[in-house]
């Protein structure tokens, strides 16, 4: 964990990674170029904290470099430093969605997970259980050849924003977070704000092992990653119908609330002009479930656009392997 867990410390860690090995004098110069008013003594104290945390180490006569732990911490923890690229990626992918849930055709945003060959059978066991649950149908596109591992793609929750947008309904992602779910969303247990930061937060939550989808499959209350968006209340009925049709076609669960209704809301009631829509997405849930069992070697929550025709129900895809 980064000492003090603040923006300045992450920027220092990132600059060390970009220029390593680098001494404290040059780090002062680099930090000042990035808008920080900081002195050498402060840098030395921060470096001492990073060394103690095992994130950096000294290189004799040259300064500091990142340890493997430091690289992993920087990659996984620096959410705010990646927001701009995530915002741009989400906006681009959302604008490319052509999926129409009424006709069940068009292109969807997907998340992907890669499986080792020995993980394929147990992974499909868990995915079939998910498919048969109240969150089904679970649609998957499987590529690759057994023997070399395979990649699975699932429809992402962001697809719903693209569906709304294609019908002229502008939605705004508010938060991503964790909810307790037992067939309905009971409550938010964590919510991370940041406009359009949803998918980056999802990766962090999966890596941190915060979910418990398996508990839901055992008939108890599970913990799921969700994202929440708002859209104009004047389009409530149309938005409700599109969200329900999308859920019925590509899986997951939705919770739609008018502002005058009681929650759960992630961060207080929405304004009187907006409806609140929380979505338990198929790709986020499938990736979480496989990660809980150590079955996915790597995943990507924003993996691009794929046509609906490439997807089929999990049991059908399993028979084709």
C-alpha positions as CSV (number, residue, x, y, z in Angstrom):
1,X,0.0,0.0,0.0
2,X,1.3,3.5,-0.9
3,X,2.2,5.4,2.3
4,X,-0.4,8.2,2.9
5,X,-2.2,7.0,-0.3
6,X,-2.4,10.4,-1.9
7,X,-2.1,11.9,-5.3
8,X,1.3,13.4,-4.7
9,X,2.8,10.1,-3.5
10,X,1.5,8.3,-6.6
11,X,2.9,11.0,-8.8
12,X,6.3,10.6,-7.1
13,X,6.1,6.8,-7.6
14,X,5.2,7.2,-11.3
15,X,8.1,9.6,-11.9
16,X,10.6,7.2,-10.3
17,X,9.3,4.5,-12.6
18,X,9.6,6.8,-15.7
19,X,13.2,7.9,-14.9
20,X,14.7,5.2,-12.7
21,X,17.2,5.2,-11.3
22,X,16.8,8.8,-10.2
23,X,18.1,10.8,-7.3
24,X,16.3,13.1,-5.0
25,X,17.5,16.3,-6.6
26,X,16.2,15.4,-10.0
27,X,12.9,14.2,-8.4
28,X,12.5,17.6,-6.8
29,X,12.9,19.2,-10.3
30,X,10.5,16.7,-11.9
31,X,7.8,17.2,-9.2
32,X,8.1,21.0,-9.5
33,X,7.6,20.7,-13.2
34,X,4.4,18.8,-12.5
35,X,3.1,21.7,-10.4
36,X,4.1,20.6,-6.9
37,X,5.7,23.1,-4.5
38,X,8.0,20.7,-2.8
39,X,11.5,20.8,-1.1
40,X,14.3,18.3,-1.0
41,X,13.7,17.4,2.6
42,X,10.1,16.4,1.9
43,X,11.2,14.3,-1.1
44,X,13.7,12.5,1.1
45,X,11.1,11.8,3.8
46,X,8.7,10.4,1.1
47,X,11.4,8.2,-0.4
48,X,12.2,6.9,3.1
49,X,8.5,6.0,3.5
50,X,8.4,4.3,0.1
51,X,11.6,2.3,0.9
52,X,10.1,1.2,4.2
53,X,6.9,0.1,2.4
54,X,9.0,-2.0,0.0
55,X,7.9,0.0,-3.0
56,X,11.3,1.5,-3.9
57,X,14.9,0.6,-3.3
58,X,18.3,2.4,-3.5
59,X,20.7,1.9,-6.4
60,X,24.2,2.8,-5.1
61,X,25.3,6.2,-6.4
62,X,22.3,6.6,-8.7
63,X,19.2,7.1,-6.6
64,X,16.0,5.1,-6.4
65,X,14.2,2.6,-8.5
66,X,10.9,0.7,-8.2
67,X,10.7,-2.7,-6.7
68,X,8.3,-5.3,-8.3
69,X,5.9,-4.5,-5.5
70,X,6.1,-0.8,-6.4
71,X,5.4,-1.5,-10.1
72,X,2.3,-3.6,-9.1
73,X,1.1,-1.0,-6.7
74,X,1.5,1.8,-9.3
75,X,-0.3,-0.3,-11.9
76,X,-3.2,-1.3,-9.7
77,X,-3.7,1.7,-7.4
78,X,-3.2,4.9,-9.5
79,X,-6.9,5.3,-10.4
80,X,-6.9,9.1,-10.8
81,X,-3.9,9.1,-13.0
82,X,-5.7,7.0,-15.5
83,X,-9.1,8.6,-15.5
84,X,-8.7,10.7,-18.6
85,X,-7.8,7.7,-20.8
86,X,-10.6,5.7,-19.2
87,X,-13.1,8.5,-19.8
88,X,-12.1,8.7,-23.5
89,X,-12.2,4.9,-23.9
90,X,-15.7,4.6,-22.4
91,X,-17.1,7.5,-24.4
92,X,-15.7,6.0,-27.6
93,X,-17.0,2.5,-26.9
94,X,-20.4,3.8,-25.8
95,X,-20.8,5.8,-29.1
96,X,-20.0,2.6,-31.1
97,X,-22.8,0.5,-29.6
98,X,-25.4,-0.4,-32.1
99,X,-27.1,-3.1,-30.2
100,X,-30.9,-3.1,-30.2
101,X,-32.3,-5.4,-27.5
102,X,-35.7,-5.6,-29.2
103,X,-34.2,-7.2,-32.3
104,X,-31.3,-8.7,-30.4
105,X,-28.8,-7.5,-33.0
106,X,-25.9,-5.0,-33.2
107,X,-22.6,-4.5,-31.5
108,X,-21.9,-4.6,-27.8
109,X,-19.1,-3.5,-25.5
110,X,-17.3,-6.6,-24.0
111,X,-15.1,-7.6,-21.1
112,X,-12.8,-10.5,-21.6
113,X,-11.0,-13.1,-19.4
114,X,-8.4,-15.6,-20.5
115,X,-8.3,-19.2,-19.2
116,X,-5.6,-21.8,-18.9
117,X,-6.4,-25.1,-20.6
118,X,-6.8,-26.8,-17.2
119,X,-9.3,-24.1,-16.1
120,X,-11.7,-24.4,-18.9
121,X,-13.9,-27.2,-17.5
122,X,-14.2,-25.8,-13.9
123,X,-14.8,-22.3,-15.4
124,X,-17.7,-23.5,-17.5
125,X,-19.1,-25.3,-14.4
126,X,-19.3,-22.0,-12.6
127,X,-20.5,-20.1,-15.6
128,X,-23.3,-22.6,-16.2
129,X,-24.4,-22.2,-12.6
130,X,-24.5,-18.4,-13.2
131,X,-26.4,-18.9,-16.4
132,X,-29.1,-21.0,-14.6
133,X,-29.4,-18.4,-11.8
134,X,-31.6,-15.3,-11.8
135,X,-28.8,-13.4,-13.5
136,X,-29.0,-15.5,-16.7
137,X,-28.9,-15.7,-19.6
138,X,-25.2,-15.5,-19.6
139,X,-23.9,-15.0,-23.2
140,X,-20.3,-15.8,-24.1
141,X,-18.0,-15.7,-27.1
142,X,-15.2,-18.3,-26.8
143,X,-12.1,-18.0,-29.0
144,X,-8.9,-20.0,-29.2
145,X,-8.1,-23.7,-29.2
146,X,-8.1,-25.9,-26.1
147,X,-4.5,-26.8,-25.5
148,X,-3.4,-23.2,-25.8
149,X,-6.0,-21.7,-23.4
150,X,-9.0,-19.8,-24.5
151,X,-10.4,-16.3,-24.2
152,X,-14.0,-15.7,-23.1
153,X,-15.9,-12.4,-23.9
154,X,-19.1,-11.3,-22.2
155,X,-21.4,-8.3,-22.7
156,X,-20.3,-5.4,-20.5
157,X,-22.5,-3.2,-18.4
158,X,-21.4,-0.2,-20.5
159,X,-23.4,-1.7,-23.4
160,X,-26.5,-0.4,-21.6
161,X,-25.3,3.1,-21.8
162,X,-24.7,2.7,-25.5
163,X,-28.3,1.3,-25.9
164,X,-29.7,4.3,-24.2
165,X,-27.5,6.7,-26.2
166,X,-28.6,5.1,-29.5
167,X,-32.2,6.0,-28.6
168,X,-31.3,9.6,-27.7
169,X,-31.1,9.1,-24.0
170,X,-28.0,10.6,-22.4
171,X,-26.9,8.7,-19.3
172,X,-24.1,9.7,-17.0
173,X,-22.1,7.2,-15.1
174,X,-21.9,8.2,-11.5
175,X,-20.2,5.5,-9.5
176,X,-19.0,1.9,-9.5
177,X,-19.0,-0.1,-6.3
178,X,-20.1,-3.1,-4.4
179,X,-23.6,-4.2,-3.5
180,X,-25.2,-7.0,-1.5
181,X,-27.5,-8.9,-3.9
182,X,-29.8,-11.9,-3.3
183,X,-32.2,-11.5,-6.2
184,X,-32.5,-7.8,-5.6
185,X,-30.0,-5.2,-4.7
186,X,-30.2,-4.8,-0.9
187,X,-27.7,-2.1,-0.2
188,X,-24.4,-0.5,-1.4
189,X,-21.5,-1.5,0.8
190,X,-19.0,0.6,-1.1
191,X,-19.2,3.2,-3.8
192,X,-16.3,4.9,-5.6
193,X,-17.1,8.2,-7.2
194,X,-15.5,9.6,-10.3
195,X,-17.3,10.4,-13.5
196,X,-16.7,7.7,-16.1
197,X,-14.2,5.9,-13.9
198,X,-16.4,2.8,-13.7
199,X,-14.3,0.2,-15.6
200,X,-11.0,1.2,-14.0
201,X,-12.6,0.8,-10.5
202,X,-14.0,-2.6,-11.6
203,X,-10.5,-3.9,-12.3
204,X,-9.3,-2.7,-8.9
205,X,-12.2,-4.4,-7.1
206,X,-11.7,-7.7,-8.9
207,X,-8.0,-7.7,-8.2
208,X,-8.6,-6.8,-4.5
209,X,-10.9,-9.9,-4.2
210,X,-13.8,-7.8,-2.9
211,X,-16.6,-9.8,-4.6
212,X,-18.5,-12.9,-3.5
213,X,-20.6,-14.1,-6.4
214,X,-20.2,-17.7,-5.4
215,X,-22.1,-17.0,-2.2
216,X,-25.1,-15.9,-4.2
217,X,-24.9,-19.1,-6.2
218,X,-25.1,-21.0,-2.9
219,X,-28.4,-19.4,-2.2
220,X,-27.2,-16.6,0.1
221,X,-26.6,-12.9,-0.2
222,X,-23.6,-12.3,-2.5
223,X,-21.4,-9.3,-3.1
224,X,-21.3,-7.9,-6.7
225,X,-19.7,-5.2,-8.7
226,X,-22.2,-2.8,-10.1
227,X,-22.2,0.6,-11.9
228,X,-24.7,3.3,-11.4
229,X,-25.9,5.9,-13.9
230,X,-28.5,8.6,-14.1
231,X,-30.6,9.6,-17.0
232,X,-33.3,12.3,-17.5
233,X,-36.6,11.6,-15.7
234,X,-38.5,12.9,-18.7
235,X,-37.4,9.7,-20.5
236,X,-38.1,7.3,-17.6
237,X,-40.6,4.9,-19.3
238,X,-38.5,4.6,-22.4
239,X,-35.3,4.1,-20.4
240,X,-37.0,1.6,-18.1
241,X,-38.2,-0.5,-21.1
242,X,-34.8,-0.4,-22.8
243,X,-33.0,-1.4,-19.6
244,X,-35.4,-4.3,-19.0
245,X,-35.1,-5.5,-22.6
246,X,-31.3,-5.3,-22.4
247,X,-31.2,-7.2,-19.2
248,X,-33.5,-9.9,-20.5
249,X,-31.4,-10.3,-23.7
250,X,-27.8,-10.2,-22.3
251,X,-28.2,-11.0,-18.6
252,X,-27.4,-9.4,-15.3
253,X,-29.8,-7.4,-13.1
254,X,-31.1,-3.9,-12.9
255,X,-32.4,-1.6,-10.2
256,X,-34.2,1.5,-11.5
257,X,-35.5,4.2,-9.1
258,X,-37.2,7.6,-9.4
259,X,-35.7,10.3,-7.1
260,X,-38.7,10.3,-4.8
261,X,-38.4,6.5,-4.2
262,X,-36.3,5.1,-1.4
263,X,-32.9,3.6,-2.3
264,X,-30.6,1.9,-2.5
265,X,-28.7,4.8,-4.0
266,X,-24.9,4.8,-4.0
267,X,-24.5,8.5,-2.9
268,X,-27.8,9.9,-1.8
269,X,-30.9,10.5,-3.8
270,X,-30.5,11.8,-7.4
271,X,-31.8,15.2,-8.2
272,X,-35.5,15.6,-9.0
273,X,-34.7,15.6,-12.7
274,X,-33.0,12.3,-13.0
275,X,-33.7,8.6,-12.6
276,X,-31.1,6.3,-11.0
277,X,-30.2,3.0,-12.8
278,X,-27.9,0.4,-11.3
279,X,-26.8,-2.5,-13.4
280,X,-25.2,-5.8,-12.4
281,X,-23.5,-6.5,-15.7
282,X,-22.7,-10.0,-17.1
283,X,-19.0,-9.4,-17.9
284,X,-18.3,-7.9,-14.5
285,X,-20.1,-10.7,-12.7
286,X,-18.5,-13.5,-14.8
287,X,-15.0,-12.1,-14.4
288,X,-15.5,-11.7,-10.7
289,X,-16.7,-15.2,-10.3
290,X,-13.9,-16.7,-12.3
291,X,-11.4,-14.6,-10.4
292,X,-12.8,-15.8,-7.0
293,X,-11.9,-19.3,-8.0
294,X,-8.5,-18.4,-9.5
295,X,-9.6,-19.5,-12.9
296,X,-8.8,-16.4,-15.0
297,X,-5.1,-15.7,-15.8
298,X,-5.9,-12.1,-17.0
299,X,-8.9,-10.0,-17.9
300,X,-9.8,-6.7,-19.5
301,X,-12.9,-4.9,-18.6
302,X,-13.0,-2.6,-21.6
303,X,-12.0,-5.0,-24.4
304,X,-13.7,-3.4,-27.4
305,X,-16.8,-4.0,-29.5
306,X,-18.1,-7.3,-30.8
307,X,-21.3,-8.2,-32.8
308,X,-24.1,-9.9,-30.9
309,X,-23.9,-12.7,-33.5
310,X,-20.6,-13.9,-32.0
311,X,-22.3,-14.7,-28.6
312,X,-24.2,-17.8,-27.5
313,X,-25.6,-19.1,-24.2
314,X,-22.9,-20.6,-22.0
315,X,-24.2,-24.2,-22.3
316,X,-24.1,-24.0,-26.1
317,X,-20.6,-22.5,-26.2
318,X,-19.4,-25.3,-23.9
319,X,-20.7,-28.0,-26.2
320,X,-18.8,-26.4,-29.1
321,X,-15.4,-26.5,-27.3
